[in-house]
């Protein structure tokens, strides 16, 4: 139940961010990049607490529903299909490197300030 509740909240949050970006005429790739970076940071913050209910609610549930590898993959594929090879490569590289960096940042801050 806890994981499902977190997942529902995460999915709704991702949808709202995507709607805001669409309303502001900002490309959906940037919305998904932002969502995945924020989710990576949250998971990094929560890794030290990986044996409690908050981790299940927020990391497994919320971040599981909030972040989206499948949408990222479809967007990268569509860029390739449209001949946007450089844009696709930039999107893939940026997404992966920045998301991993934000996991590390979250872990660092959590271990340093939250413990």
ZATORSE-276857 format. One record per residue (C-alpha): residue in three letters; x, y, z; residue number from 1. Coordinates in steps of 0.02 Angstrom, whole numbers, padded with zeros to 5 digits, always signed. Example, Ala and Ser with C-alpha at 12.3 -4.5 7.8 and 13.67 -1.06 7.14 Angstrom:
BEGIN
+------+--------+--------+--------+------+
! resn !     px !     py !     pz ! resi !
+------+--------+--------+--------+------+
!  ALA ! +00615 ! -00225 ! +00390 !    1 !
!  SER ! +00684 ! -00053 ! +00357 !    2 !
+------+--------+--------+--------+------+
//
This chain:
BEGIN
+------+--------+--------+--------+------+
! resn !     px !     py !     pz ! resi !
+------+--------+--------+--------+------+
!  UNK ! +00000 ! +00000 ! +00000 !    1 !
!  UNK ! +00141 ! +00119 ! +00044 !    2 !
!  UNK ! +00234 ! +00088 ! -00119 !    3 !
!  UNK ! +00072 ! +00106 ! -00219 !    4 !
!  UNK ! +00027 ! +00270 ! -00135 !    5 !
!  UNK ! +00201 ! +00339 ! -00168 !    6 !
!  UNK ! +00194 ! +00280 ! -00349 !    7 !
!  UNK ! +00027 ! +00365 ! -00376 !    8 !
!  UNK ! +00092 ! +00529 ! -00305 !    9 !
!  UNK ! +00251 ! +00517 ! -00410 !   10 !
!  UNK ! +00153 ! +00484 ! -00570 !   11 !
!  UNK ! +00039 ! +00631 ! -00536 !   12 !
!  UNK ! +00189 ! +00744 ! -00499 !   13 !
!  UNK ! +00274 ! +00693 ! -00663 !   14 !
!  UNK ! +00113 ! +00725 ! -00760 !   15 !
!  UNK ! +00094 ! +00898 ! -00682 !   16 !
!  UNK ! +00273 ! +00946 ! -00723 !   17 !
!  UNK ! +00248 ! +00888 ! -00902 !   18 !
!  UNK ! +00087 ! +00991 ! -00913 !   19 !
!  UNK ! +00176 ! +01145 ! -00846 !   20 !
!  UNK ! +00316 ! +01126 ! -00974 !   21 !
!  UNK ! +00188 ! +01102 ! -01114 !   22 !
!  UNK ! +00092 ! +01256 ! -01056 !   23 !
!  UNK ! +00254 ! +01357 ! -01055 !   24 !
!  UNK ! +00297 ! +01289 ! -01230 !   25 !
!  UNK ! +00454 ! +01204 ! -01164 !   26 !
!  UNK ! +00498 ! +01039 ! -01248 !   27 !
!  UNK ! +00444 ! +00880 ! -01160 !   28 !
!  UNK ! +00623 ! +00812 ! -01165 !   29 !
!  UNK ! +00674 ! +00948 ! -01040 !   30 !
!  UNK ! +00527 ! +00903 ! -00928 !   31 !
!  UNK ! +00579 ! +00719 ! -00925 !   32 !
!  UNK ! +00762 ! +00767 ! -00900 !   33 !
!  UNK ! +00713 ! +00875 ! -00750 !   34 !
!  UNK ! +00601 ! +00739 ! -00678 !   35 !
!  UNK ! +00738 ! +00608 ! -00693 !   36 !
!  UNK ! +00868 ! +00723 ! -00614 !   37 !
!  UNK ! +00753 ! +00767 ! -00468 !   38 !
!  UNK ! +00708 ! +00584 ! -00444 !   39 !
!  UNK ! +00891 ! +00533 ! -00446 !   40 !
!  UNK ! +00930 ! +00664 ! -00315 !   41 !
!  UNK ! +00787 ! +00607 ! -00203 !   42 !
!  UNK ! +00841 ! +00426 ! -00215 !   43 !
!  UNK ! +01019 ! +00477 ! -00173 !   44 !
!  UNK ! +00957 ! +00569 ! -00019 !   45 !
!  UNK ! +00858 ! +00417 ! +00035 !   46 !
!  UNK ! +00987 ! +00279 ! +00007 !   47 !
!  UNK ! +01056 ! +00293 ! +00185 !   48 !
!  UNK ! +00878 ! +00264 ! +00249 !   49 !
!  UNK ! +00851 ! +00112 ! +00139 !   50 !
!  UNK ! +00779 ! +00003 ! +00276 !   51 !
!  UNK ! +00627 ! +00102 ! +00329 !   52 !
!  UNK ! +00452 ! +00149 ! +00275 !   53 !
!  UNK ! +00502 ! +00321 ! +00210 !   54 !
!  UNK ! +00618 ! +00236 ! +00085 !   55 !
!  UNK ! +00477 ! +00124 ! +00025 !   56 !
!  UNK ! +00357 ! +00270 ! +00008 !   57 !
!  UNK ! +00476 ! +00396 ! -00071 !   58 !
!  UNK ! +00615 ! +00300 ! -00161 !   59 !
!  UNK ! +00526 ! +00144 ! -00219 !   60 !
!  UNK ! +00351 ! +00219 ! -00234 !   61 !
!  UNK ! +00364 ! +00404 ! -00272 !   62 !
!  UNK ! +00525 ! +00400 ! -00373 !   63 !
!  UNK ! +00471 ! +00240 ! -00460 !   64 !
!  UNK ! +00314 ! +00329 ! -00521 !   65 !
!  UNK ! +00397 ! +00498 ! -00544 !   66 !
!  UNK ! +00550 ! +00453 ! -00647 !   67 !
!  UNK ! +00532 ! +00373 ! -00816 !   68 !
!  UNK ! +00660 ! +00278 ! -00914 !   69 !
!  UNK ! +00531 ! +00221 ! -01041 !   70 !
!  UNK ! +00479 ! +00398 ! -01092 !   71 !
!  UNK ! +00661 ! +00450 ! -01099 !   72 !
!  UNK ! +00697 ! +00301 ! -01213 !   73 !
!  UNK ! +00551 ! +00340 ! -01329 !   74 !
!  UNK ! +00603 ! +00522 ! -01342 !   75 !
!  UNK ! +00783 ! +00475 ! -01384 !   76 !
!  UNK ! +00721 ! +00348 ! -01512 !   77 !
!  UNK ! +00604 ! +00477 ! -01593 !   78 !
!  UNK ! +00749 ! +00599 ! -01608 !   79 !
!  UNK ! +00850 ! +00465 ! -01697 !   80 !
!  UNK ! +00704 ! +00426 ! -01812 !   81 !
!  UNK ! +00689 ! +00611 ! -01854 !   82 !
!  UNK ! +00873 ! +00619 ! -01901 !   83 !
!  UNK ! +00920 ! +00718 ! -01746 !   84 !
!  UNK ! +01073 ! +00613 ! -01707 !   85 !
!  UNK ! +01171 ! +00747 ! -01615 !   86 !
!  UNK ! +01019 ! +00802 ! -01513 !   87 !
!  UNK ! +00982 ! +00621 ! -01468 !   88 !
!  UNK ! +01161 ! +00585 ! -01417 !   89 !
!  UNK ! +01166 ! +00745 ! -01315 !   90 !
!  UNK ! +01000 ! +00702 ! -01232 !   91 !
!  UNK ! +01054 ! +00525 ! -01189 !   92 !
!  UNK ! +01226 ! +00575 ! -01126 !   93 !
!  UNK ! +01162 ! +00723 ! -01026 !   94 !
!  UNK ! +01020 ! +00624 ! -00948 !   95 !
!  UNK ! +01129 ! +00480 ! -00892 !   96 !
!  UNK ! +01278 ! +00580 ! -00830 !   97 !
!  UNK ! +01178 ! +00714 ! -00738 !   98 !
!  UNK ! +01059 ! +00587 ! -00661 !   99 !
!  UNK ! +01203 ! +00483 ! -00594 !  100 !
!  UNK ! +01290 ! +00640 ! -00531 !  101 !
!  UNK ! +01132 ! +00689 ! -00437 !  102 !
!  UNK ! +01121 ! +00518 ! -00355 !  103 !
!  UNK ! +01299 ! +00546 ! -00293 !  104 !
!  UNK ! +01255 ! +00723 ! -00236 !  105 !
!  UNK ! +01103 ! +00659 ! -00143 !  106 !
!  UNK ! +01203 ! +00523 ! -00056 !  107 !
!  UNK ! +01341 ! +00648 ! -00011 !  108 !
!  UNK ! +01219 ! +00774 ! +00063 !  109 !
!  UNK ! +01120 ! +00640 ! +00154 !  110 !
!  UNK ! +01273 ! +00563 ! +00233 !  111 !
!  UNK ! +01345 ! +00731 ! +00278 !  112 !
!  UNK ! +01192 ! +00827 ! +00340 !  113 !
!  UNK ! +01043 ! +00713 ! +00367 !  114 !
!  UNK ! +01112 ! +00564 ! +00462 !  115 !
+------+--------+--------+--------+------+
//
